[in-house]
Amino acid sequence: MVADRLAERPPANAPLDVYDARVAAPPDAAASRAVRESLERAVAAADVLVCVIGQTTFLDPWIDWEIRTYLAKPARHGIIGILLHDLNTPPAAMVDRGSIYIKFKKDAFETALESALSMTDSDEDFVIES
């Protein structure tokens, strides 16, 4: 459902089969090497990292790993956190890292994307209300 709502801005580098494979083992497992390498390439090619934040997103070790991998990029842009519900907790790796938090609305996403692309190595988070 979330991907359908964002379909007008499809990810250019999303190996969806890799995302399914990552559930099988944690990011630090030897069996996860191929998944990590594929995701590292996708993260390196990303202009902006978008994290859809649901009820248990903050518990997912792969999401934490992806965020930390993105944060390690030189001259990175901002991060967009799309809150599916007001009470959802963002992953700790996103906090105070130049994250833009928005509600799950298309107009807010467009504004956040423009803002994130203009950011470089920021540690200041903010919320866009809509």
Secondary structure, DSSP 4 states (H G I P E B T S, - for coil): -HHHHTTTS--TT--HHHHHHGGGS-TTSGGGHHHHHHHHHHHHH-SSEEEEE-TTGGG-HHHHHHHHHHHTSTT---EEEEESSTTPPPPGGGTTSSEEEEES-HHHHHHHHHHHHH--S----EEE--
